[in-house]
Amino acid sequence: MSRILLIIIFEFFFIKIFGQTIITGIVNDENGDPIIGANVFLKDTYDGTSTEADGKFTFETEEIDTQILIVSYLRYETYEQRIILTGGTLQLQIQLKLAANELETVTITAGSFEAGDEKKTTVLNSLDIVTTAGALADITSAMNTLPGAQRVGETGQLFVRGGAAHETRAFIDGMYVQNPFTSTAPSVPARGRFSPFLFKGTMFSTGGYSAEYGQALSSALILNTQDLAQETVTSISLMTVGLGLSHTQRWDNTSLAVSADYSDLTPYMKLIPQNIDWDKSPHGLNGQLIFRHKTSETGMFKIQAQSGNNGFIMQYPNTEDVNITNRLKLSNNNYFISSSYRELLNDQWSLFIGGGYTYNKDLISEQFSVETDEQSAQSKVTLQYAPTSKINVKTGAEFIYNQYVEGFTDLDGAVFNTRLFENYSAAFAEGEWNIGRKMAARAGARIENSQLLNKLKHRNKSNCVIIRVLILKKRHIIF
């Protein structure tokens, strides 16, 4: 009996020792340099490891027969190799290739820099923006810390060196945002109207932006909102400068979020010494509704609506004698709604349809008064074709109607009115080709028509054709 037991134990240890396979090797890049921290594992098993500082790896497995070895690492194409496990030691030499459709975190383009795209890495995510020192959870303030941008504290808006704030345009889900900043007075910083947590990707392009985004003379701030909410949650926020209430409801293919908040900076202004004499500190009441619906496995429909009522009262220096101050009051009403629909038609074609409406009213009163009403309605459609991972072609068209009405009342009570109406239409086409891991080419053309310019210049033609050709050289920049 004891002899049989010894035989069984001996066979068990024989199987355990000689049935195992030791898989060892080294992982390098195309230049022969070792890759540190690459994941090496057998498909559909828990057997695997990570490469060391010299690119080497070693692990044991009890799997037998034919298996698939997988090696993955960020920005590199996933490597797969079919291997046969028969026990003993298996040595491998693996080389990873950079993914051809991956641009690095920041791409240097013709002396400026472009960051992100849906296929590329975004510059800053929501958490990055919130934790950026000095940004105070404001998207544009965080972007002002990036190369090519410029800090201008007296306005708080997004500046690019060599340009002005009005030369930067913001786009949410591909739709133009008419008033991305809160209304303010000179030397009083403005803030962005939108929370960074609304967006899954924030991209900033100075000069080398796509032909899809017209009229952005110096830069484009491109924001893509989150898809379906993760879970149902209700939150209440209490702060020294305000309070907020929000509720998010999640269903299988639909989510709805409703929020409202009130802010008043009076406690902050009293605690921190100010160089502005406030009669009423900046305050505001804002509300938001976000609806998301997954129409199919690849389709998403979104609606976002936001409203805000903000203002302040301050003592502002007189234009003729700065030692004298006048009471200046500003109040602002802003309403913004946009909708978008994206669908992957097949493996190569995708469709985007969007629309939006903005209403903004400012009332400034001192010894004079200025009242401005601005409305904007827009529609847009794009069609994208990607036959391979290296080639991408996009074409589309958009239309924007803008109405601007201003009323000025001087000290004597005389009223002056200004009215401007604009019908703006554009069509564009653009192709991008990733030539290799270090080079890409983009060529685009855009044609625009402005009814306002036609009227002002009294010309028969107000068309403008813009052609952009960019050669992108990829470089690593680590923040």
WODA-V200373 format. One record per pair of residues at least 6 apart in sequence whose C-alpha atoms are under 6 Angstrom apart, sorted by the first residue. I is the first residue (numbers start at 1). GAP is how many residues later the second one is. D is the distance in whole Angstrom. If there is no record, write none. Layout:
# WODA-V200373
i=I gap=GAP d=D
i=I gap=GAP d=D
This chain:
# WODA-V200373
i=18 gap=69 d=6
i=19 gap=68 d=5
i=20 gap=41 d=6
i=20 gap=42 d=5
i=20 gap=67 d=5
i=21 gap=39 d=6
i=21 gap=40 d=5
i=21 gap=66 d=4
i=21 gap=67 d=5
i=21 gap=68 d=6
i=22 gap=37 d=6
i=22 gap=38 d=5
i=22 gap=67 d=5
i=23 gap=35 d=6
i=23 gap=36 d=6
i=23 gap=66 d=6
i=23 gap=67 d=5
i=24 gap=33 d=6
i=24 gap=34 d=4
i=24 gap=67 d=5
i=25 gap=31 d=6
i=25 gap=32 d=6
i=25 gap=66 d=5
i=25 gap=67 d=5
i=25 gap=68 d=6
i=26 gap=29 d=5
i=26 gap=30 d=4
i=26 gap=67 d=5
i=27 gap=7 d=6
i=27 gap=8 d=6
i=27 gap=28 d=5
i=27 gap=67 d=5
i=27 gap=68 d=6
i=28 gap=6 d=4
i=28 gap=7 d=5
i=28 gap=67 d=5
i=29 gap=66 d=5
i=29 gap=67 d=5
i=34 gap=20 d=6
i=34 gap=21 d=4
i=35 gap=20 d=5
i=36 gap=15 d=6
i=36 gap=16 d=6
i=36 gap=17 d=5
i=36 gap=19 d=5
i=37 gap=13 d=5
i=37 gap=14 d=5
i=38 gap=12 d=5
i=38 gap=13 d=5
i=38 gap=34 d=6
i=38 gap=35 d=5
i=39 gap=11 d=5
i=39 gap=32 d=5
i=39 gap=33 d=5
i=40 gap=8 d=5
i=40 gap=9 d=5
i=40 gap=10 d=6
i=40 gap=30 d=6
i=40 gap=31 d=5
i=41 gap=6 d=6
i=41 gap=7 d=4
i=41 gap=28 d=6
i=41 gap=29 d=6
i=42 gap=26 d=6
i=42 gap=27 d=5
i=43 gap=25 d=6
i=51 gap=6 d=5
i=64 gap=21 d=5
i=65 gap=19 d=5
i=65 gap=20 d=5
i=66 gap=17 d=6
i=66 gap=18 d=4
i=67 gap=15 d=6
i=67 gap=16 d=5
i=68 gap=13 d=6
i=68 gap=14 d=5
i=69 gap=11 d=6
i=69 gap=12 d=5
i=70 gap=9 d=6
i=70 gap=10 d=5
i=71 gap=7 d=6
i=71 gap=8 d=5
i=72 gap=6 d=5
i=75 gap=24 d=6
i=76 gap=21 d=6
i=76 gap=22 d=4
i=76 gap=23 d=5
i=77 gap=20 d=6
i=77 gap=21 d=6
i=77 gap=22 d=5
i=100 gap=336 d=6
i=100 gap=337 d=5
i=101 gap=288 d=6
i=101 gap=289 d=6
i=102 gap=18 d=6
i=103 gap=17 d=6
i=104 gap=372 d=6
i=105 gap=16 d=5
i=106 gap=9 d=5
i=107 gap=6 d=6
i=107 gap=7 d=5
i=107 gap=367 d=5
i=109 gap=363 d=5
i=112 gap=94 d=6
i=113 gap=93 d=6
i=114 gap=91 d=4
i=115 gap=8 d=6
i=115 gap=88 d=6
i=115 gap=89 d=6
i=115 gap=90 d=6
i=116 gap=6 d=4
i=116 gap=87 d=5
i=122 gap=79 d=6
i=122 gap=81 d=6
i=123 gap=80 d=6
i=124 gap=78 d=6
i=125 gap=76 d=6
i=126 gap=70 d=5
i=126 gap=71 d=5
i=129 gap=8 d=6
i=129 gap=13 d=6
i=130 gap=7 d=4
i=135 gap=6 d=5
i=135 gap=7 d=5
i=140 gap=18 d=6
i=144 gap=6 d=5
i=144 gap=7 d=5
i=148 gap=12 d=6
i=149 gap=10 d=6
i=149 gap=11 d=4
i=149 gap=12 d=6
i=150 gap=9 d=5
i=150 gap=10 d=6
i=150 gap=11 d=6
i=154 gap=33 d=4
i=154 gap=34 d=6
i=154 gap=35 d=5
i=155 gap=34 d=4
i=155 gap=35 d=6
i=156 gap=33 d=5
i=156 gap=34 d=5
i=158 gap=7 d=6
i=159 gap=6 d=5
i=167 gap=49 d=6
i=167 gap=50 d=5
i=167 gap=51 d=6
i=168 gap=48 d=5
i=168 gap=50 d=6
i=168 gap=51 d=5
i=168 gap=52 d=6
i=169 gap=47 d=5
i=169 gap=51 d=5
i=170 gap=7 d=6
i=170 gap=50 d=6
i=170 gap=51 d=5
i=170 gap=52 d=6
i=171 gap=6 d=6
i=171 gap=51 d=5
i=171 gap=52 d=6
i=172 gap=51 d=5
i=172 gap=52 d=6
i=173 gap=51 d=5
i=180 gap=12 d=6
i=180 gap=13 d=6
i=181 gap=10 d=5
i=181 gap=11 d=4
i=181 gap=12 d=5
i=182 gap=8 d=6
i=182 gap=9 d=6
i=182 gap=11 d=6
i=184 gap=6 d=6
i=198 gap=27 d=6
i=198 gap=28 d=6
i=199 gap=25 d=5
i=199 gap=26 d=4
i=199 gap=27 d=5
i=200 gap=24 d=6
i=200 gap=25 d=6
i=200 gap=26 d=5
i=201 gap=23 d=5
i=202 gap=21 d=5
i=203 gap=18 d=6
i=203 gap=19 d=5
i=204 gap=17 d=5
i=205 gap=14 d=5
i=205 gap=15 d=5
i=206 gap=12 d=6
i=206 gap=13 d=4
i=207 gap=11 d=5
i=207 gap=12 d=5
i=211 gap=233 d=6
i=228 gap=27 d=6
i=228 gap=64 d=6
i=229 gap=26 d=6
i=231 gap=19 d=5
i=232 gap=16 d=5
i=232 gap=17 d=4
i=232 gap=18 d=5
i=233 gap=14 d=6
i=233 gap=15 d=5
i=234 gap=12 d=6
i=234 gap=13 d=4
i=235 gap=10 d=6
i=235 gap=11 d=5
i=236 gap=8 d=6
i=236 gap=9 d=5
i=237 gap=6 d=5
i=237 gap=7 d=5
i=241 gap=22 d=6
i=241 gap=23 d=5
i=241 gap=24 d=5
i=242 gap=20 d=5
i=242 gap=21 d=4
i=242 gap=22 d=6
i=243 gap=18 d=6
i=243 gap=19 d=6
i=244 gap=16 d=6
i=244 gap=17 d=4
i=245 gap=14 d=6
i=245 gap=15 d=6
i=246 gap=12 d=6
i=246 gap=13 d=4
i=247 gap=10 d=6
i=247 gap=11 d=6
i=248 gap=8 d=6
i=248 gap=9 d=4
i=249 gap=6 d=6
i=249 gap=7 d=5
i=253 gap=40 d=6
i=253 gap=41 d=5
i=254 gap=38 d=6
i=254 gap=39 d=4
i=255 gap=36 d=6
i=255 gap=37 d=5
i=256 gap=34 d=6
i=256 gap=35 d=5
i=257 gap=32 d=6
i=257 gap=33 d=5
i=258 gap=30 d=6
i=258 gap=31 d=5
i=259 gap=28 d=6
i=259 gap=29 d=5
i=260 gap=26 d=6
i=260 gap=27 d=4
i=261 gap=24 d=6
i=261 gap=25 d=5
i=262 gap=22 d=6
i=262 gap=23 d=5
i=263 gap=20 d=5
i=263 gap=21 d=5
i=264 gap=19 d=4
i=265 gap=16 d=6
i=265 gap=17 d=6
i=266 gap=15 d=5
i=277 gap=37 d=6
i=277 gap=38 d=5
i=278 gap=36 d=4
i=279 gap=34 d=5
i=279 gap=35 d=5
i=280 gap=32 d=5
i=280 gap=33 d=5
i=281 gap=31 d=5
i=282 gap=29 d=6
i=282 gap=30 d=5
i=283 gap=27 d=6
i=283 gap=28 d=6
i=284 gap=25 d=5
i=284 gap=26 d=4
i=285 gap=23 d=6
i=285 gap=24 d=5
i=286 gap=21 d=6
i=286 gap=22 d=4
i=287 gap=19 d=6
i=287 gap=20 d=5
i=288 gap=17 d=6
i=288 gap=18 d=4
i=289 gap=15 d=6
i=289 gap=16 d=5
i=290 gap=13 d=6
i=290 gap=14 d=5
i=291 gap=11 d=6
i=291 gap=12 d=5
i=292 gap=9 d=6
i=292 gap=10 d=5
i=293 gap=7 d=6
i=293 gap=8 d=5
i=294 gap=6 d=5
i=298 gap=45 d=6
i=298 gap=46 d=5
i=299 gap=43 d=5
i=299 gap=44 d=4
i=300 gap=41 d=6
i=300 gap=42 d=5
i=301 gap=39 d=6
i=301 gap=40 d=4
i=302 gap=37 d=5
i=302 gap=38 d=5
i=303 gap=35 d=6
i=303 gap=36 d=4
i=304 gap=33 d=6
i=304 gap=34 d=5
i=305 gap=31 d=6
i=305 gap=32 d=4
i=306 gap=29 d=6
i=306 gap=30 d=5
i=307 gap=27 d=6
i=307 gap=28 d=4
i=308 gap=25 d=6
i=308 gap=26 d=5
i=309 gap=23 d=6
i=309 gap=24 d=5
i=310 gap=21 d=6
i=310 gap=22 d=5
i=311 gap=19 d=5
i=311 gap=20 d=4
i=311 gap=21 d=6
i=312 gap=18 d=6
i=313 gap=15 d=6
i=313 gap=16 d=4
i=314 gap=13 d=6
i=314 gap=14 d=5
i=315 gap=10 d=5
i=315 gap=11 d=5
i=315 gap=12 d=5
i=315 gap=13 d=6
i=316 gap=9 d=5
i=316 gap=10 d=5
i=317 gap=7 d=6
i=317 gap=8 d=4
i=318 gap=6 d=5
i=318 gap=7 d=5
i=327 gap=39 d=6
i=328 gap=37 d=6
i=328 gap=38 d=5
i=329 gap=35 d=6
i=329 gap=36 d=5
i=330 gap=33 d=6
i=330 gap=34 d=5
i=331 gap=31 d=6
i=331 gap=32 d=5
i=332 gap=29 d=6
i=332 gap=30 d=5
i=333 gap=27 d=6
i=333 gap=28 d=5
i=334 gap=25 d=6
i=334 gap=26 d=4
i=335 gap=23 d=6
i=335 gap=24 d=5
i=336 gap=21 d=6
i=336 gap=22 d=5
i=337 gap=19 d=6
i=337 gap=20 d=5
i=338 gap=17 d=6
i=338 gap=18 d=4
i=339 gap=15 d=6
i=339 gap=16 d=5
i=340 gap=13 d=6
i=340 gap=14 d=4
i=341 gap=11 d=6
i=341 gap=12 d=5
i=342 gap=9 d=6
i=342 gap=10 d=5
i=343 gap=7 d=6
i=343 gap=8 d=5
i=344 gap=6 d=4
i=348 gap=37 d=5
i=348 gap=38 d=5
i=348 gap=39 d=5
i=349 gap=35 d=6
i=349 gap=36 d=5
i=350 gap=33 d=6
i=350 gap=34 d=5
i=351 gap=32 d=5
i=352 gap=29 d=6
i=352 gap=30 d=5
i=353 gap=27 d=6
i=353 gap=28 d=5
i=354 gap=25 d=6
i=354 gap=26 d=5
i=355 gap=23 d=6
i=355 gap=24 d=4
i=356 gap=21 d=6
i=356 gap=22 d=5
i=357 gap=19 d=6
i=357 gap=20 d=4
i=358 gap=17 d=6
i=358 gap=18 d=5
i=359 gap=15 d=6
i=359 gap=16 d=5
i=360 gap=13 d=6
i=360 gap=14 d=5
i=361 gap=11 d=6
i=361 gap=12 d=5
i=362 gap=9 d=6
i=362 gap=10 d=5
i=363 gap=7 d=6
i=363 gap=8 d=5
i=364 gap=6 d=5
i=368 gap=41 d=6
i=368 gap=42 d=5
i=368 gap=43 d=5
i=369 gap=39 d=6
i=369 gap=40 d=5
i=370 gap=37 d=6
i=370 gap=38 d=5
i=371 gap=35 d=6
i=371 gap=36 d=5
i=372 gap=33 d=6
i=372 gap=34 d=4
i=373 gap=31 d=6
i=373 gap=32 d=5
i=374 gap=29 d=6
i=374 gap=30 d=5
i=375 gap=27 d=6
i=375 gap=28 d=5
i=376 gap=25 d=6
i=376 gap=26 d=4
i=377 gap=23 d=6
i=377 gap=24 d=5
i=378 gap=21 d=6
i=378 gap=22 d=4
i=379 gap=19 d=6
i=379 gap=20 d=5
i=380 gap=17 d=6
i=380 gap=18 d=4
i=381 gap=15 d=6
i=381 gap=16 d=6
i=382 gap=13 d=6
i=382 gap=14 d=4
i=383 gap=11 d=6
i=383 gap=12 d=5
i=384 gap=9 d=6
i=384 gap=10 d=4
i=385 gap=7 d=6
i=385 gap=8 d=5
i=386 gap=6 d=4
i=390 gap=43 d=6
i=390 gap=44 d=5
i=391 gap=41 d=6
i=391 gap=42 d=5
i=392 gap=39 d=6
i=392 gap=40 d=5
i=393 gap=37 d=6
i=393 gap=38 d=4
i=394 gap=35 d=6
i=394 gap=36 d=5
i=395 gap=33 d=6
i=395 gap=34 d=4
i=396 gap=31 d=6
i=396 gap=32 d=6
i=397 gap=29 d=6
i=397 gap=30 d=4
i=398 gap=27 d=6
i=398 gap=28 d=5
i=399 gap=25 d=6
i=399 gap=26 d=4
i=400 gap=24 d=5
i=401 gap=21 d=6
i=401 gap=22 d=5
i=402 gap=19 d=6
i=402 gap=20 d=5
i=403 gap=17 d=6
i=403 gap=18 d=5
i=404 gap=15 d=6
i=404 gap=16 d=5
i=405 gap=13 d=6
i=405 gap=14 d=5
i=406 gap=11 d=6
i=406 gap=12 d=5
i=407 gap=9 d=6
i=407 gap=10 d=5
i=408 gap=7 d=6
i=408 gap=8 d=5
i=409 gap=6 d=5
i=422 gap=29 d=6
i=422 gap=30 d=5
i=423 gap=28 d=5
i=424 gap=25 d=6
i=424 gap=26 d=5
i=425 gap=23 d=6
i=425 gap=24 d=5
i=426 gap=21 d=6
i=426 gap=22 d=4
i=427 gap=19 d=6
i=427 gap=20 d=5
i=428 gap=17 d=6
i=428 gap=18 d=4
i=429 gap=15 d=6
i=429 gap=16 d=6
i=430 gap=13 d=6
i=430 gap=14 d=4
i=431 gap=11 d=6
i=431 gap=12 d=6
i=432 gap=9 d=6
i=432 gap=10 d=4
i=433 gap=7 d=6
i=433 gap=8 d=5
i=434 gap=6 d=4
i=438 gap=35 d=6
i=438 gap=36 d=5
i=439 gap=33 d=6
i=439 gap=34 d=5
i=440 gap=31 d=6
i=440 gap=32 d=5
i=441 gap=29 d=6
i=441 gap=30 d=5
i=441 gap=31 d=6
i=442 gap=27 d=6
i=442 gap=28 d=5
i=443 gap=25 d=6
i=443 gap=26 d=4
i=444 gap=23 d=6
i=444 gap=24 d=5
i=445 gap=21 d=6
i=445 gap=22 d=4
i=446 gap=19 d=6
i=446 gap=20 d=5
i=447 gap=17 d=6
i=447 gap=18 d=4
i=448 gap=15 d=6
i=448 gap=16 d=5
i=449 gap=13 d=6
i=449 gap=14 d=5
i=450 gap=12 d=6
i=454 gap=8 d=5
